[in-house]
Amino acid sequence: MAIIAPFKGLTYNYFARQDFEAIVAPPYDVISEEEQEAYYQKDPYNVIRLILAKKKIGDSDWDNRYTRAADCFKRWESTGILLPSDRPSIYLTSLIYDPGSGDPRRTRWGIIVLVRIEDEDAGVILPHERTFSAHRDDRLKLMRACSAQLSQIFGLYEDPDNTIMDAAMKVIDFPPEIAFDFEDGTNHRMWVIQNHRVFKKIADVMRNRSIFIADGHHRYETARNYRDIMRARHGHKPLNRSYEYVIMYLSNMSDEGLTIMPSHRLIREVPDLQPGTLLEKMGAWFDITSFPFKGNDISKECADLKQKLRKAGRQNSVIAFYHTKSDQCYLLSLKAGARDQLGDDLHASLKKLDVLVLSRFILQKGIGLTKKDLDNDEIIHYQSNITTAVSQVRSGDYQMAFLLNPTKIDHVQEIANNFLVMPRKSTYFYPKVLTGLVFNKINPNEIIQVP
């Protein structure tokens, strides 16, 4: 099953500076152009220069955002900004955050390790969302330029007894090498563990486990494509060459700190669509109730709406609909038997998903969007915060919003175990894993030692 190993990670020189809040960043794919510029201005050594370097007019095959990232990476390493570990290590992390639900702050634990890349049909590394070639091509260009994996893939494993984390936490009788508060209010700590007995214990447990990809599907497929390129150049054997592995942040699926946020859908504009006309169509599949939603106190109204959604969605698919021309919000509750009309092409486990109920009945049959439209970011925008989503509709930035409950973790697991994939943005595991804690430099001649 899953083969994991410690590695000689490359980190910022935490002996020289501890202000990691100035040099780390979220994953590249959630950073806007404005945020990219802000991270550039924040610190000359911010990781943004590696993971999302700026484009320039006149970029060429020999001078572009990828070659500039590679030059920066090499320069930081040669000048001691980045330091390699002297011995194979695993990296234990804790992330303390506000779940945004009114509940107390939570702590999610994880370990950063190398995981052997598996072929698609191996049933070991299980994706749950489909990917897009443009994103894969982008990340592959960066990986080839830098010969490194700069961002961890977020993976989940099953460990009800918490054996893996218990083994790691027993040996951290020393302060974390890294400790900081990030700009979003999250608190981060990281310990570097170099204990072979711990390596062996964790590796033995993981050999009986599969890994579910929570976030980073494009990065995983990119790592596999890079592996295949390197195999063609350097050979397939031995199996433990460094390019056979990918850096992952692994967390227990039973961790009390694991949070899945919803991905609400915002529609920019559908000309001539009136909310009454859409609701009339929706009556074929949904029981519809309405309640006043005037926006006088958006925070309170959205908190109440979230509770209504959560309560109504415990046993059914329920979607909230809000339109810029309306002072009402509508709850659409799927009628008994309507789920069978989703289509014979869908596996039973996929039919449980609220995002597919929304996609098939409302977005496609109701509004008339095509499957191509559903992947067009100019038409559909995704937002995890319900108050922000409603505010963007009220301001006129978007015409309407469809507000969802988060996908349940057991649905994610069921779909992955059936080797199926969800529509894009079906899950949002919160918070994202920050980039910049540790990197994995790939030396094709290095042999990874598996405990």
C-alpha positions in Angstrom: 0.0 0.0 0.0 1.3 3.5 0.7 5.1 3.7 0.9 6.4 6.7 2.9 9.9 7.9 3.8 11.8 10.6 5.7 13.8 13.0 3.5 16.5 15.7 3.7 14.1 18.6 3.4 15.2 22.1 2.3 13.9 24.8 4.7 14.3 28.5 5.2 17.2 29.1 7.6 15.2 29.1 10.8 18.5 29.7 12.7 18.7 33.1 11.1 15.1 34.2 11.1 11.9 33.2 12.8 9.5 35.6 11.1 8.0 32.9 8.9 4.8 34.9 8.6 6.6 37.1 6.2 8.0 34.4 3.9 5.3 31.8 3.6 2.1 31.9 1.4 -1.0 29.9 0.7 -1.0 27.5 -2.3 -0.5 29.2 -5.6 -3.9 28.4 -6.9 -5.8 30.5 -4.3 -3.6 33.6 -4.7 -5.1 36.5 -6.7 -3.1 39.0 -8.7 -3.5 41.5 -5.9 -2.4 39.0 -3.3 0.6 38.0 -5.5 1.8 41.6 -5.6 1.2 41.9 -1.8 3.4 38.9 -1.1 6.1 40.3 -3.4 6.1 43.5 -1.4 6.0 41.7 1.9 9.5 40.3 1.9 12.3 39.9 -0.7 12.5 36.2 0.2 8.8 35.4 0.2 8.0 32.0 -1.3 5.8 33.7 -3.9 8.9 34.2 -6.0 9.2 30.5 -6.3 5.6 29.2 -6.6 4.0 32.1 -8.5 6.6 34.3 -10.1 5.5 37.3 -12.1 5.0 37.2 -15.9 6.8 39.9 -17.9 6.3 41.4 -21.3 8.8 39.8 -23.6 8.9 36.4 -21.8 10.7 33.8 -23.9 11.6 30.1 -23.7 14.9 31.1 -21.9 13.6 33.9 -19.7 10.2 33.4 -18.1 8.4 33.0 -14.8 9.7 29.5 -14.4 13.3 30.2 -15.3 13.3 33.2 -12.9 11.8 31.0 -10.1 14.6 28.4 -10.7 17.3 31.1 -10.6 15.9 32.5 -7.4 15.7 29.0 -5.9 19.3 28.3 -6.7 20.5 31.7 -5.5 18.7 31.3 -2.1 20.2 27.9 -1.7 23.7 29.0 -2.6 23.6 32.0 -0.2 22.2 30.0 2.7 18.7 31.5 2.7 17.6 27.9 2.2 19.3 25.1 4.1 19.2 21.3 3.6 18.7 19.0 6.5 21.8 17.0 7.5 19.8 13.8 8.0 16.5 12.3 6.7 13.7 13.8 8.7 9.9 14.0 9.0 8.3 17.2 9.8 5.5 17.3 12.4 3.2 20.3 12.2 0.3 21.7 14.2 -2.2 24.2 12.8 -4.5 26.1 15.2 -7.4 28.0 13.6 -10.9 29.3 13.9 -13.3 27.0 12.1 -15.6 30.0 11.5 -18.7 28.2 12.8 -18.8 29.8 16.3 -17.0 26.7 17.7 -13.7 27.0 19.7 -10.4 27.1 17.8 -9.3 23.7 16.5 -5.9 22.1 16.1 -5.1 20.0 13.1 -1.9 17.8 13.2 0.0 16.6 10.2 3.3 15.1 9.1 5.3 16.1 6.1 7.0 13.1 4.4 7.8 11.7 1.1 5.2 9.3 -0.4 6.0 7.0 -3.3 4.1 8.0 -6.5 1.7 5.3 -7.7 0.2 4.6 -11.1 -3.4 5.7 -11.5 -4.9 2.2 -11.2 -2.9 1.1 -8.2 -5.6 2.0 -5.7 -3.1 3.4 -3.2 -3.2 7.2 -3.8 -6.9 8.0 -4.3 -8.0 11.3 -5.9 -11.6 12.6 -5.6 -11.6 15.5 -8.0 -10.8 15.8 -11.7 -8.0 18.0 -12.9 -7.3 20.3 -15.9 -4.4 20.1 -18.3 -3.5 23.8 -18.2 -2.9 23.6 -14.4 -0.8 20.4 -14.8 1.3 21.9 -17.6 1.9 25.0 -15.5 3.1 23.1 -12.5 5.2 20.7 -14.6 7.1 23.6 -16.2 7.9 24.9 -12.7 9.0 21.5 -11.4 11.3 20.9 -14.4 12.8 24.3 -14.1 13.6 24.0 -10.4 14.1 20.2 -10.1 12.1 20.5 -6.9 8.7 20.0 -5.3 7.9 23.4 -3.7 4.4 22.7 -2.3 3.0 19.8 -0.3 0.0 17.7 -1.4 -2.6 17.5 1.3 -3.4 13.8 1.9 -5.6 12.0 4.4 -5.3 8.5 5.8 -7.5 6.4 8.1 -6.1 5.8 11.6 -8.9 5.7 14.2 -6.4 4.9 17.0 -4.2 7.8 16.1 -1.2 5.5 16.1 0.9 7.6 13.6 0.5 11.0 15.3 0.9 9.5 18.8 4.3 8.0 17.7 5.5 11.3 16.4 4.3 13.4 19.3 5.9 11.1 21.9 9.4 12.3 20.8 8.9 16.0 20.6 10.2 16.9 24.0 11.9 20.0 22.5 10.5 23.3 21.2 9.4 23.6 17.6 11.9 24.8 15.1 9.3 27.0 13.6 6.4 28.9 15.4 4.5 31.8 14.0 1.0 33.4 13.5 0.0 33.9 9.9 -1.9 36.9 8.6 -5.2 35.0 8.6 -5.1 34.3 12.3 -3.8 30.8 12.1 -1.0 29.6 14.4 1.7 27.3 13.0 4.4 25.1 14.6 6.8 22.6 13.0 9.1 20.1 14.7 11.9 18.3 12.8 12.1 14.7 13.9 15.1 12.5 13.1 14.3 9.3 15.0 14.6 6.1 13.1 12.2 4.2 15.4 9.5 6.7 14.8 10.2 6.5 11.0 9.8 2.7 11.1 6.6 2.8 13.2 4.9 5.3 10.9 6.1 3.6 7.7 4.8 0.2 9.0 1.4 1.6 9.8 1.1 3.4 6.5 1.9 0.2 4.5 -1.6 -0.9 5.4 -3.3 2.4 4.4 -4.4 4.2 1.3 -4.0 8.0 1.0 -6.9 10.2 -0.1 -5.9 13.4 -1.8 -7.7 16.3 0.0 -6.0 19.1 -1.9 -3.3 19.2 -4.6 -4.7 16.9 -7.3 -2.9 18.8 -10.0 0.4 18.7 -8.1 0.1 14.9 -7.6 -0.5 14.3 -11.3 2.3 16.7 -12.2 4.7 14.7 -9.9 3.7 11.5 -11.7 4.3 13.1 -15.1 7.7 14.4 -13.9 8.5 10.9 -12.6 7.8 9.4 -16.0 10.0 12.0 -17.7 12.8 11.2 -15.3 12.3 7.5 -15.8 12.8 7.9 -19.5 16.0 9.9 -18.9 17.5 8.1 -15.9 15.8 4.7 -15.7 13.0 3.0 -13.9 15.2 1.1 -11.4 15.9 1.2 -8.6 12.4 2.1 -7.4 13.7 4.3 -4.7 15.2 7.1 -6.8 14.2 10.5 -5.5 11.9 11.3 -8.5 9.7 8.3 -7.6 8.5 10.2 -4.5 6.4 13.3 -3.9 6.2 15.6 -0.8 3.0 15.3 1.1 1.4 16.7 4.2 -0.6 13.8 5.8 -3.3 14.2 8.3 -5.6 11.6 10.1 -9.1 11.5 8.6 -10.3 11.1 12.2 -8.4 14.2 13.4 -10.8 16.4 15.4 -9.1 19.4 13.7 -10.2 18.4 10.2 -12.7 20.8 8.7 -14.4 20.8 5.3 -15.8 24.1 4.2 -18.5 24.5 1.5 -17.8 25.8 -2.0 -20.7 28.2 -2.7 -21.3 29.0 -6.4 -21.7 32.6 -7.6 -23.0 33.2 -11.1 -21.8 36.4 -12.7 -24.6 36.9 -15.2 -27.3 35.0 -17.0 -29.0 37.5 -19.3 -32.8 37.8 -19.0 -33.1 35.2 -16.2 -35.7 36.2 -13.7 -35.7 34.5 -10.2 -39.4 33.7 -10.5 -38.9 31.8 -13.7 -36.1 29.8 -12.4 -38.0 28.9 -9.2 -40.9 27.7 -11.2 -38.7 25.3 -13.1 -37.1 24.2 -9.9 -40.5 23.2 -8.5 -40.2 20.0 -10.5 -37.4 18.7 -8.3 -37.4 20.8 -5.1 -39.7 21.7 -2.3 -39.2 25.5 -2.0 -39.6 27.7 1.0 -38.7 31.4 1.3 -37.9 33.8 4.1 -37.1 37.5 4.2 -33.5 38.4 3.4 -33.2 42.1 3.1 -29.5 42.6 3.9 -30.1 45.0 6.8 -27.7 42.9 9.0 -25.8 40.6 6.6 -23.7 38.9 9.2 -26.7 37.9 11.4 -28.9 36.9 8.4 -26.1 34.8 7.0 -25.5 33.1 10.4 -29.2 32.3 10.5 -29.1 31.0 6.9 -26.1 28.8 7.7 -28.0 27.2 10.6 -31.1 26.7 8.4 -29.0 25.0 5.7 -27.2 22.8 8.3 -30.4 21.7 10.0 -32.3 21.0 6.7 -29.4 19.3 5.1 -28.8 16.6 7.7 -30.9 14.1 5.9 -31.4 15.6 2.5 -29.8 17.7 -0.3 -30.7 21.4 0.4 -29.4 24.4 -1.5 -30.1 28.1 -0.7 -30.7 30.5 -3.6 -30.2 34.2 -3.4 -30.7 36.7 -6.3 -29.6 40.3 -6.5 -33.2 41.3 -7.5 -34.8 39.6 -4.6 -35.4 40.5 -0.9 -36.1 36.8 -0.2 -33.8 33.8 0.2 -35.1 30.4 -1.0 -34.3 27.0 0.4 -34.5 24.3 -2.2 -35.0 20.8 -0.6 -34.7 17.9 -3.0 -38.0 16.0 -3.4 -38.4 12.4 -2.5 -37.4 10.3 -5.6 -35.9 13.2 -7.5 -32.4 11.9 -6.9 -33.2 9.0 -9.2 -33.6 11.6 -12.1 -30.0 12.8 -11.8 -29.0 10.4 -14.6 -28.1 6.8 -15.2 -24.5 7.8 -15.9 -23.9 8.6 -12.2 -22.8 6.1 -9.6 -25.0 5.9 -6.6 -22.3 7.5 -4.4 -22.1 10.5 -6.6 -25.8 11.1 -6.5 -25.5 11.8 -2.8 -23.5 15.0 -3.5 -25.2 18.4 -3.2 -22.9 19.8 -5.8 -24.1 17.3 -8.4 -27.7 18.0 -7.5 -27.0 21.7 -8.0 -25.1 21.1 -11.2 -27.6 18.7 -12.9 -30.9 20.2 -11.9 -30.3 23.9 -11.3 -27.3 25.0 -13.3 -27.8 22.7 -16.4 -31.5 22.0 -16.6 -32.7 25.1 -14.8 -30.4 27.9 -16.0 -29.2 26.2 -19.2 -25.4 26.2 -18.6 -23.4 23.6 -20.6 -20.8 21.3 -19.1 -18.2 23.6 -20.6 -19.7 26.6 -18.9 -19.4 24.8 -15.5 -15.6 24.8 -15.9 -15.5 28.5 -17.0 -14.2 30.7 -14.2 -15.6 33.7 -16.0 -19.1 32.4 -15.5 -18.9 30.6 -12.1 -16.9 31.8 -9.1 -16.3 29.8 -5.9 -16.5 31.2 -2.4 -16.3 29.4 0.9 -17.5 32.2 3.1 -21.3 32.6 3.0 -21.3 36.2 4.2 -18.8 37.2 1.5 -20.8 35.3 -1.2 -24.1 37.1 -0.2 -22.3 40.5 0.0 -20.9 40.0 -3.6 -24.4 39.4 -4.9 -25.8 42.4 -3.0 -23.1 44.6 -4.4 -24.0 43.5 -8.0 -20.6 41.8 -8.6 -22.6 38.6 -9.2 -26.2 38.1 -10.2 -27.0 35.1 -8.0 -25.6 32.7 -5.4 -26.2 29.1 -4.7 -25.2 28.3 -1.1 -24.3 24.8 0.0 -23.5 22.7 3.0 -20.0 21.2 3.1 -19.4 17.8 1.6 -19.3 15.1 4.3 -15.9 13.4 4.8 -17.6 9.9 4.5 -18.9 10.9 1.1 -15.3 11.9 0.0 -14.0 8.5 1.3 -16.8 6.5 -0.4 -16.3 8.2 -3.8 -12.5 7.8 -3.6 -12.8 4.1 -2.6 -15.0 3.6 -5.7 -12.3 5.1 -7.9 -14.7 7.9 -8.9 -14.1 11.7 -9.1 -16.3 14.6 -8.0 -16.9 17.8 -9.9 -14.3 20.5 -9.3 -14.5 22.5 -6.1 -16.6 19.8 -4.4 -14.6 20.1 -1.2 -12.5 22.8 0.5 -10.4 21.4 3.3 -9.8 24.3 5.6 -7.3 25.8 6.3 -5.0 25.3 3.2 -1.5 23.9 3.9 0.9 26.9 3.7 3.7 26.8 1.2 7.2 27.5 2.4 7.6 25.3 5.5 9.7 22.7 3.7 10.7 21.9 0.1 11.9 18.7 -1.6 14.8 19.1 -3.9 15.0 16.3 -6.5 18.5 14.8 -7.2 18.0 12.0 -9.8 21.0 10.1 -8.4 19.7 10.2 -4.8 18.2 7.0 -3.4 15.5 7.4 -0.8 15.8 5.2 2.2 12.5 3.6 3.2 12.4 2.6 6.9 
